[in-house]
Amino acid sequence: MVHHVCSLGVGALARGSDGSVIIGGGDGTLNVFDWENMRTEVPPPVLHGSITSLSVDHGDVVIAGTSEGDIFKVSDGLERAVPLLQTQRGELNHLCFDANDGSTFSSTSTDGSICVWSSRAGGHSCFRDPGLINLKAVLQDRQLLHRLRKPAFGSATSSRVLDGFVLSGWSDGHLRRHDLAPGHPEIWVIPNAHKFGNSTGVSAMCLGARGDLVISGGMRGDIRVWDLASRGLVAQLKQHMGAVTAVRAFADNSHALSCSEDQSIKLWDFAAEKCLTSFVTKMGAIHDIDLVADQVQFVSVGKDRCLTFWDLREPRPTQVVRLWDFRTGSAIASLPGHTGRVSTVTFSPDGSALLSASDNGSLVWWEL
């Protein structure tokens, strides 16, 4: 006897306490097969991705794992699904807060996905020096709002959420804008924004302060400025000798910072299309930078596994630290939380939090 239960194949089976068979479908459905009546019931929840594993406890609570790397707790007669853990399967290579909402941020991954999260402060405390600020790292207290998966485009290298859409850069050299509506339709694409033979790929991207410009960096070390409305090229800058790993725009909408695998950080006047100054590190590539709210200081992370704080008025980093208070010059705390290389870091819009990710896929929210 053959009984069709779901589309896209069956990924997992488990037996309920009443003798029924719970079937995890490749289409994300949980199907309950009733042996007595020889029929299949499909409760409402449809999980993200194919269901790859199932486990049932004595109270008929089902734990389901999916091909997206997520784990769900399904209860109430399989009618209610609550995410226990939601992840991206590849290295997290870029984080960016929504400028209009300090609790919402996006993360991009080498698995070709972009996730939009809502985060709320939680209670995972990290090491801190006695008598200093109360520092917390929230490792898993986040809710997945949207997940856009486009593995055919290659690795998602950068993203920015704004007004119901996500702007993104990809390793195939294109810049894209997708709607956050169901299905995430593509609104437009700037083809071959950074495509030069073997040095193809958008390696970094940010929006200008007014939301009218897109600044992108490429694998060949070039930086390009685009008009968001027309998608036309406004400026082109080239001094980096390695891939651009991050770009950040200043509030005046005419200056930007960039960092690169060539161990340098550069300050640009993109209106005049020239480099104003350059900072060089002694140890390895720089993976990410972000501006502090005062627009004079910035933080970088790289192969030295440290957070380095810089001042645009000084040629050398002001401190190489875990975390320091610039007002007093005293140490605040160390920031353990990653076991892999720290690949990206960003401040919340109000400066009250710091978000970091590493190449092992871990993501840490630091309350400052």
DRENDO-1510 file (C-alpha; in Angstrom, 1 decimal, always signed):
<recs>
REC; n; res; u; v; w
REC; 1; MET; +0.0; +0.0; +0.0 .
REC; 2; VAL; +1.2; +3.5; -0.9 .
REC; 3; HIS; -0.2; +6.5; +0.8 .
REC; 4; HIS; +0.8; +10.0; -0.4 .
REC; 5; VAL; +1.3; +12.4; +2.6 .
REC; 6; CYS; +3.2; +15.4; +1.4 .
REC; 7; SER; +5.1; +17.1; -1.4 .
REC; 8; LEU; +8.9; +17.3; -1.8 .
REC; 9; GLY; +9.5; +14.0; -0.1 .
REC; 10; VAL; +9.4; +12.8; +3.5 .
REC; 11; GLY; +12.3; +13.9; +5.7 .
REC; 12; ALA; +11.6; +12.4; +9.1 .
REC; 13; LEU; +9.3; +10.1; +11.0 .
REC; 14; ALA; +8.3; +9.9; +14.7 .
REC; 15; ARG; +5.6; +7.9; +16.6 .
REC; 16; GLY; +3.2; +9.7; +18.9 .
REC; 17; SER; +2.0; +8.3; +22.2 .
REC; 18; ASP; -1.4; +7.3; +20.7 .
REC; 19; GLY; +0.3; +5.2; +18.0 .
REC; 20; SER; -0.1; +7.7; +15.2 .
REC; 21; VAL; +2.9; +8.4; +12.9 .
REC; 22; ILE; +4.1; +12.0; +12.7 .
REC; 23; ILE; +5.7; +12.7; +9.3 .
REC; 24; GLY; +8.0; +15.6; +8.5 .
REC; 25; GLY; +7.6; +16.8; +5.0 .
REC; 26; GLY; +10.1; +18.3; +2.5 .
REC; 27; ASP; +7.5; +21.0; +2.1 .
REC; 28; GLY; +7.8; +22.0; +5.8 .
REC; 29; THR; +4.5; +20.4; +6.9 .
REC; 30; LEU; +4.0; +18.1; +9.8 .
REC; 31; ASN; +1.6; +15.3; +8.8 .
REC; 32; VAL; -0.2; +13.0; +11.3 .
REC; 33; PHE; -1.1; +9.6; +9.8 .
REC; 34; ASP; -4.0; +7.8; +11.5 .
REC; 35; TRP; -3.4; +4.0; +11.1 .
REC; 36; GLU; -7.0; +3.2; +12.2 .
REC; 37; ASN; -8.7; +5.4; +9.7 .
REC; 38; MET; -5.9; +5.3; +7.1 .
REC; 39; ARG; -5.9; +9.0; +6.6 .
REC; 40; THR; -3.5; +11.9; +7.0 .
REC; 41; GLU; -4.2; +15.1; +8.9 .
REC; 42; VAL; -2.1; +18.2; +8.3 .
REC; 43; PRO; -2.1; +20.7; +11.2 .
REC; 44; PRO; -1.7; +24.4; +10.4 .
REC; 45; PRO; +2.1; +25.0; +11.1 .
REC; 46; VAL; +4.3; +25.0; +8.0 .
REC; 47; LEU; +7.9; +25.3; +9.1 .
REC; 48; HIS; +10.7; +27.1; +7.2 .
REC; 49; GLY; +12.6; +24.6; +5.0 .
REC; 50; SER; +12.3; +20.8; +4.8 .
REC; 51; ILE; +11.8; +18.9; +8.0 .
REC; 52; THR; +14.9; +16.8; +8.5 .
REC; 53; SER; +14.5; +15.4; +12.0 .
REC; 54; LEU; +11.7; +14.8; +14.6 .
REC; 55; SER; +11.6; +13.8; +18.2 .
REC; 56; VAL; +8.4; +13.3; +20.4 .
REC; 57; ASP; +8.3; +13.4; +24.2 .
REC; 58; HIS; +5.7; +11.6; +26.4 .
REC; 59; GLY; +3.5; +14.7; +26.3 .
REC; 60; ASP; +3.3; +14.7; +22.5 .
REC; 61; VAL; +5.5; +17.8; +22.3 .
REC; 62; VAL; +7.4; +17.5; +19.0 .
REC; 63; ILE; +10.9; +18.9; +18.5 .
REC; 64; ALA; +11.5; +19.4; +14.7 .
REC; 65; GLY; +14.7; +20.3; +13.0 .
REC; 66; THR; +14.8; +21.8; +9.5 .
REC; 67; SER; +17.1; +22.1; +6.5 .
REC; 68; GLU; +17.4; +25.8; +7.3 .
REC; 69; GLY; +19.2; +25.0; +10.6 .
REC; 70; ASP; +16.2; +25.9; +12.7 .
REC; 71; ILE; +14.7; +23.9; +15.7 .
REC; 72; PHE; +11.0; +24.3; +16.5 .
REC; 73; LYS; +8.9; +23.1; +19.5 .
REC; 74; VAL; +5.5; +22.0; +18.2 .
REC; 75; SER; +2.7; +21.5; +20.7 .
REC; 76; ASP; -1.1; +21.9; +21.3 .
REC; 77; GLY; -2.0; +19.0; +19.0 .
REC; 78; LEU; +0.7; +20.1; +16.5 .
REC; 79; GLU; -1.1; +23.4; +16.0 .
REC; 80; ARG; +1.4; +25.7; +17.6 .
REC; 81; ALA; +5.1; +26.0; +16.5 .
REC; 82; VAL; +7.5; +28.0; +18.6 .
REC; 83; PRO; +11.1; +28.5; +17.4 .
REC; 84; LEU; +13.7; +27.3; +19.9 .
REC; 85; LEU; +16.7; +28.1; +17.7 .
REC; 86; GLN; +16.9; +29.9; +14.3 .
REC; 87; THR; +20.2; +30.3; +12.5 .
REC; 88; GLN; +21.9; +30.8; +9.2 .
REC; 89; ARG; +24.1; +27.9; +8.1 .
REC; 90; GLY; +27.0; +29.8; +6.7 .
REC; 91; GLU; +29.5; +32.4; +8.1 .
REC; 92; LEU; +27.8; +35.6; +9.2 .
REC; 93; ASN; +29.7; +38.3; +7.2 .
REC; 94; HIS; +27.7; +41.5; +7.8 .
REC; 95; LEU; +25.4; +43.0; +10.3 .
REC; 96; CYS; +23.4; +46.2; +10.0 .
REC; 97; PHE; +20.8; +47.9; +12.2 .
REC; 98; ASP; +17.6; +49.4; +10.7 .
REC; 99; ALA; +18.2; +53.1; +11.0 .
REC; 100; ASN; +14.6; +53.7; +12.1 .
REC; 101; ASP; +14.4; +50.8; +14.6 .
REC; 102; GLY; +17.3; +50.1; +17.0 .
REC; 103; SER; +15.9; +46.7; +17.9 .
REC; 104; THR; +15.8; +45.4; +14.3 .
REC; 105; PHE; +18.8; +44.3; +12.3 .
REC; 106; SER; +19.8; +42.2; +9.3 .
REC; 107; SER; +22.5; +39.6; +9.0 .
REC; 108; THR; +24.0; +38.2; +5.8 .
REC; 109; SER; +25.6; +34.8; +5.3 .
REC; 110; THR; +27.8; +32.9; +2.9 .
REC; 111; ASP; +24.9; +30.4; +2.5 .
REC; 112; GLY; +23.1; +32.9; +0.3 .
REC; 113; SER; +20.6; +34.1; +2.9 .
REC; 114; ILE; +19.7; +37.4; +4.5 .
REC; 115; CYS; +17.8; +37.4; +7.8 .
REC; 116; VAL; +15.9; +40.3; +9.5 .
REC; 117; TRP; +15.7; +39.9; +13.2 .
REC; 118; SER; +14.0; +41.6; +16.1 .
REC; 119; SER; +16.1; +41.6; +19.2 .
REC; 120; ARG; +15.2; +42.2; +22.8 .
REC; 121; ALA; +17.6; +42.5; +25.8 .
REC; 122; GLY; +18.1; +39.2; +27.6 .
REC; 123; GLY; +20.1; +37.8; +30.5 .
REC; 124; HIS; +23.3; +36.2; +29.4 .
REC; 125; SER; +26.1; +38.0; +31.4 .
REC; 126; CYS; +29.7; +38.0; +30.2 .
REC; 127; PHE; +32.8; +38.7; +32.2 .
REC; 128; ARG; +33.2; +42.2; +33.5 .
REC; 129; ASP; +35.5; +43.9; +35.9 .
REC; 130; PRO; +34.0; +44.6; +39.4 .
REC; 131; GLY; +32.6; +48.1; +39.8 .
REC; 132; LEU; +32.4; +48.8; +36.1 .
REC; 133; ILE; +29.3; +48.9; +33.9 .
REC; 134; ASN; +26.8; +46.1; +33.8 .
REC; 135; LEU; +27.5; +44.5; +30.4 .
REC; 136; LYS; +25.3; +41.8; +29.0 .
REC; 137; ALA; +25.6; +39.6; +25.9 .
REC; 138; VAL; +22.4; +38.4; +24.4 .
REC; 139; LEU; +23.3; +35.3; +22.4 .
REC; 140; GLN; +19.9; +33.8; +21.3 .
REC; 141; ASP; +17.2; +36.2; +22.4 .
REC; 142; ARG; +16.1; +37.2; +18.9 .
REC; 143; GLN; +13.1; +36.7; +16.7 .
REC; 144; LEU; +13.3; +35.9; +13.0 .
REC; 145; LEU; +11.1; +38.3; +11.1 .
REC; 146; HIS; +12.1; +37.6; +7.5 .
REC; 147; ARG; +14.5; +35.2; +5.8 .
REC; 148; LEU; +15.5; +35.7; +2.1 .
REC; 149; ARG; +17.4; +32.8; +0.6 .
REC; 150; LYS; +18.9; +33.2; -2.9 .
REC; 151; PRO; +21.8; +30.7; -3.1 .
REC; 152; ALA; +21.8; +31.0; -6.9 .
REC; 153; PHE; +23.2; +34.5; -6.4 .
REC; 154; GLY; +26.2; +33.2; -4.4 .
REC; 155; SER; +27.1; +34.6; -1.0 .
REC; 156; ALA; +25.2; +37.5; +0.5 .
REC; 157; THR; +27.9; +39.9; +1.5 .
REC; 158; SER; +26.0; +43.0; +2.8 .
REC; 159; SER; +22.5; +44.2; +3.5 .
REC; 160; ARG; +20.5; +47.2; +4.7 .
REC; 161; VAL; +16.8; +47.2; +5.8 .
REC; 162; LEU; +14.9; +50.4; +5.1 .
REC; 163; ASP; +11.2; +51.1; +4.7 .
REC; 164; GLY; +10.0; +47.6; +4.0 .
REC; 165; PHE; +12.7; +46.5; +1.6 .
REC; 166; VAL; +16.2; +45.1; +1.9 .
REC; 167; LEU; +19.1; +46.4; -0.2 .
REC; 168; SER; +21.9; +43.8; -0.6 .
REC; 169; GLY; +25.2; +43.0; -2.2 .
REC; 170; TRP; +26.2; +39.6; -3.6 .
REC; 171; SER; +29.3; +37.7; -4.6 .
REC; 172; ASP; +28.0; +37.5; -8.2 .
REC; 173; GLY; +28.8; +41.2; -8.4 .
REC; 174; HIS; +25.3; +42.5; -8.4 .
REC; 175; LEU; +23.4; +44.9; -6.1 .
REC; 176; ARG; +19.8; +44.1; -5.5 .
REC; 177; ARG; +16.7; +45.4; -3.8 .
REC; 178; HIS; +14.0; +43.0; -2.6 .
REC; 179; ASP; +10.7; +43.7; -1.0 .
REC; 180; LEU; +10.0; +42.2; +2.4 .
REC; 181; ALA; +6.5; +41.2; +1.4 .
REC; 182; PRO; +5.9; +37.4; +1.2 .
REC; 183; GLY; +8.0; +35.8; -1.5 .
REC; 184; HIS; +10.5; +38.7; -1.3 .
REC; 185; PRO; +10.1; +39.8; -4.9 .
REC; 186; GLU; +13.1; +41.5; -6.5 .
REC; 187; ILE; +12.4; +45.1; -7.2 .
REC; 188; TRP; +15.5; +46.0; -9.2 .
REC; 189; VAL; +19.1; +45.0; -9.7 .
REC; 190; ILE; +22.3; +46.9; -10.6 .
REC; 191; PRO; +24.1; +44.2; -12.7 .
REC; 192; ASN; +27.8; +43.8; -12.6 .
REC; 193; ALA; +28.3; +46.6; -10.0 .
REC; 194; HIS; +31.6; +44.9; -9.2 .
REC; 195; LYS; +32.5; +42.4; -11.8 .
REC; 196; PHE; +36.0; +42.3; -13.2 .
REC; 197; GLY; +37.2; +38.8; -14.4 .
REC; 198; ASN; +38.4; +36.8; -11.5 .
REC; 199; SER; +37.8; +39.7; -9.0 .
REC; 200; THR; +34.1; +39.5; -9.1 .
REC; 201; GLY; +31.8; +40.3; -6.2 .
REC; 202; VAL; +30.3; +43.1; -4.1 .
REC; 203; SER; +32.3; +42.7; -0.9 .
REC; 204; ALA; +30.8; +45.6; +1.1 .
REC; 205; MET; +27.9; +48.1; +0.9 .
REC; 206; CYS; +26.1; +50.8; +2.9 .
REC; 207; LEU; +23.5; +53.5; +2.3 .
REC; 208; GLY; +24.3; +57.2; +2.4 .
REC; 209; ALA; +23.1; +59.2; +5.4 .
REC; 210; ARG; +20.1; +60.7; +3.5 .
REC; 211; GLY; +19.1; +57.3; +1.9 .
REC; 212; ASP; +19.7; +58.6; -1.6 .
REC; 213; LEU; +23.1; +57.0; -2.3 .
REC; 214; VAL; +24.5; +53.5; -2.2 .
REC; 215; ILE; +28.2; +53.1; -1.5 .
REC; 216; SER; +29.6; +49.7; -2.5 .
REC; 217; GLY; +33.0; +48.1; -2.3 .
REC; 218; GLY; +34.4; +45.3; -4.5 .
REC; 219; MET; +36.8; +42.4; -4.4 .
REC; 220; ARG; +39.3; +44.3; -6.6 .
REC; 221; GLY; +39.6; +47.1; -4.0 .
REC; 222; ASP; +37.4; +49.7; -5.8 .
REC; 223; ILE; +34.6; +51.7; -4.2 .
REC; 224; ARG; +31.6; +53.0; -6.2 .
REC; 225; VAL; +28.9; +55.4; -5.3 .
REC; 226; TRP; +25.4; +54.9; -6.9 .
REC; 227; ASP; +22.3; +57.1; -7.1 .
REC; 228; LEU; +19.6; +55.0; -5.5 .
REC; 229; ALA; +16.7; +56.5; -7.6 .
REC; 230; SER; +18.4; +56.2; -11.0 .
REC; 231; ARG; +20.9; +53.4; -10.1 .
REC; 232; GLY; +23.4; +55.5; -12.0 .
REC; 233; LEU; +27.1; +55.6; -11.1 .
REC; 234; VAL; +28.0; +58.8; -9.2 .
REC; 235; ALA; +31.6; +58.3; -8.2 .
REC; 236; GLN; +34.4; +55.7; -8.4 .
REC; 237; LEU; +37.3; +55.5; -5.9 .
REC; 238; LYS; +40.4; +53.2; -6.1 .
REC; 239; GLN; +43.3; +53.0; -3.7 .
REC; 240; HIS; +42.8; +49.8; -1.8 .
REC; 241; MET; +45.1; +46.9; -2.9 .
REC; 242; GLY; +42.8; +44.2; -1.6 .
REC; 243; ALA; +39.1; +43.4; -1.3 .
REC; 244; VAL; +37.1; +46.1; +0.5 .
REC; 245; THR; +35.6; +44.5; +3.6 .
REC; 246; ALA; +33.4; +47.4; +4.8 .
REC; 247; VAL; +32.2; +50.9; +4.0 .
REC; 248; ARG; +30.5; +53.4; +6.3 .
REC; 249; ALA; +29.0; +56.7; +5.4 .
REC; 250; PHE; +29.2; +59.9; +7.4 .
REC; 251; ALA; +26.2; +62.0; +8.3 .
REC; 252; ASP; +27.3; +64.8; +5.9 .
REC; 253; ASN; +26.5; +62.4; +3.0 .
REC; 254; SER; +29.8; +63.3; +1.2 .
REC; 255; HIS; +32.4; +61.3; +3.2 .
REC; 256; ALA; +32.9; +57.7; +3.9 .
REC; 257; LEU; +35.3; +55.2; +5.7 .
REC; 258; SER; +36.4; +52.0; +4.1 .
REC; 259; CYS; +38.6; +49.1; +5.3 .
REC; 260; SER; +40.2; +46.3; +3.3 .
REC; 261; GLU; +42.1; +43.1; +3.4 .
REC; 262; ASP; +45.2; +45.2; +2.6 .
REC; 263; GLN; +45.3; +46.2; +6.3 .
REC; 264; SER; +44.3; +49.8; +5.7 .
REC; 265; ILE; +41.4; +52.1; +6.6 .
REC; 266; LYS; +40.7; +55.1; +4.3 .
REC; 267; LEU; +38.7; +58.3; +4.7 .
REC; 268; TRP; +37.2; +59.4; +1.4 .
REC; 269; ASP; +35.6; +62.6; +0.1 .
REC; 270; PHE; +33.5; +60.9; -2.6 .
REC; 271; ALA; +32.1; +64.2; -3.8 .
REC; 272; ALA; +35.6; +65.2; -4.8 .
REC; 273; GLU; +36.5; +61.5; -5.6 .
REC; 274; LYS; +39.7; +61.5; -3.5 .
REC; 275; CYS; +41.2; +59.8; -0.4 .
REC; 276; LEU; +41.8; +62.3; +2.5 .
REC; 277; THR; +43.8; +60.1; +4.9 .
REC; 278; SER; +44.8; +56.4; +5.5 .
REC; 279; PHE; +45.3; +54.3; +8.6 .
REC; 280; VAL; +47.3; +51.1; +8.6 .
REC; 281; THR; +47.3; +48.2; +11.0 .
REC; 282; LYS; +50.2; +45.9; +11.8 .
REC; 283; MET; +48.4; +42.6; +12.0 .
REC; 284; GLY; +46.4; +41.2; +9.1 .
REC; 285; ALA; +43.3; +42.1; +7.3 .
REC; 286; ILE; +40.6; +44.4; +8.7 .
REC; 287; HIS; +37.2; +42.7; +8.5 .
REC; 288; ASP; +34.8; +45.5; +9.6 .
REC; 289; ILE; +34.5; +49.0; +10.9 .
REC; 290; ASP; +31.8; +51.2; +12.3 .
REC; 291; LEU; +31.5; +54.8; +13.3 .
REC; 292; VAL; +30.8; +55.9; +16.9 .
REC; 293; ALA; +28.0; +58.4; +17.3 .
REC; 294; ASP; +30.4; +61.4; +17.5 .
REC; 295; GLN; +31.5; +60.7; +13.9 .
REC; 296; VAL; +35.1; +61.3; +15.0 .
REC; 297; GLN; +35.9; +57.9; +16.5 .
REC; 298; PHE; +35.4; +54.5; +15.0 .
REC; 299; VAL; +35.9; +50.8; +15.8 .
REC; 300; SER; +37.5; +48.1; +13.7 .
REC; 301; VAL; +37.8; +44.3; +14.0 .
REC; 302; GLY; +40.3; +42.1; +12.2 .
REC; 303; LYS; +42.6; +39.1; +12.3 .
REC; 304; ASP; +44.2; +40.4; +15.5 .
REC; 305; ARG; +40.9; +39.2; +17.2 .
REC; 306; CYS; +40.5; +42.6; +19.0 .
REC; 307; LEU; +38.2; +45.5; +18.9 .
REC; 308; THR; +40.4; +48.5; +18.0 .
REC; 309; PHE; +39.2; +52.0; +18.6 .
REC; 310; TRP; +40.5; +54.8; +16.4 .
REC; 311; ASP; +40.3; +58.6; +16.4 .
REC; 312; LEU; +40.2; +60.3; +13.0 .
REC; 313; ARG; +42.5; +63.0; +14.4 .
REC; 314; GLU; +45.3; +60.5; +15.2 .
REC; 315; PRO; +47.3; +58.3; +12.8 .
REC; 316; ARG; +47.4; +55.3; +15.2 .
REC; 317; PRO; +44.6; +53.5; +17.1 .
REC; 318; THR; +43.8; +55.2; +20.4 .
REC; 319; GLN; +43.5; +51.8; +22.1 .
REC; 320; VAL; +43.6; +48.2; +21.2 .
REC; 321; VAL; +41.1; +46.9; +23.7 .
REC; 322; ARG; +38.3; +44.6; +24.6 .
REC; 323; LEU; +36.2; +47.7; +25.6 .
REC; 324; TRP; +37.3; +51.1; +26.9 .
REC; 325; ASP; +35.5; +54.3; +28.1 .
REC; 326; PHE; +36.8; +57.1; +25.9 .
REC; 327; ARG; +35.7; +59.8; +28.5 .
REC; 328; THR; +37.8; +58.4; +31.3 .
REC; 329; GLY; +40.4; +56.3; +29.4 .
REC; 330; SER; +39.7; +53.4; +31.8 .
REC; 331; ALA; +38.9; +49.8; +30.9 .
REC; 332; ILE; +35.3; +48.9; +31.0 .
REC; 333; ALA; +35.2; +45.1; +30.3 .
REC; 334; SER; +36.4; +42.3; +28.2 .
REC; 335; LEU; +34.0; +40.9; +25.7 .
REC; 336; PRO; +34.3; +37.1; +25.5 .
REC; 337; GLY; +31.5; +35.5; +23.5 .
REC; 338; HIS; +33.1; +34.3; +20.3 .
REC; 339; THR; +35.2; +31.2; +19.8 .
REC; 340; GLY; +35.9; +32.0; +16.1 .
REC; 341; ARG; +37.3; +35.0; +14.2 .
REC; 342; VAL; +35.2; +38.1; +14.7 .
REC; 343; SER; +34.0; +39.0; +11.2 .
REC; 344; THR; +31.8; +42.0; +11.6 .
REC; 345; VAL; +30.7; +44.6; +14.3 .
REC; 346; THR; +28.2; +47.4; +14.4 .
REC; 347; PHE; +26.8; +49.9; +16.9 .
REC; 348; SER; +23.1; +50.4; +17.4 .
REC; 349; PRO; +21.8; +53.8; +16.2 .
REC; 350; ASP; +21.6; +55.2; +19.7 .
REC; 351; GLY; +25.0; +53.8; +20.7 .
REC; 352; SER; +23.6; +51.7; +23.6 .
REC; 353; ALA; +24.5; +48.3; +22.1 .
REC; 354; LEU; +27.1; +46.6; +20.0 .
REC; 355; LEU; +26.4; +43.7; +17.7 .
REC; 356; SER; +29.1; +41.3; +16.6 .
REC; 357; ALA; +29.4; +38.1; +14.6 .
REC; 358; SER; +32.1; +35.5; +13.9 .
REC; 359; ASP; +32.9; +33.1; +11.2 .
REC; 360; ASN; +31.5; +30.1; +13.1 .
REC; 361; GLY; +28.0; +31.7; +12.7 .
REC; 362; SER; +27.6; +33.0; +16.3 .
REC; 363; LEU; +26.0; +36.4; +16.9 .
REC; 364; VAL; +26.3; +38.4; +20.1 .
REC; 365; TRP; +24.4; +41.4; +21.2 .
REC; 366; TRP; +26.3; +43.5; +23.7 .
REC; 367; GLU; +24.4; +46.0; +26.0 .
REC; 368; LEU; +26.8; +48.8; +26.7 .
</recs>
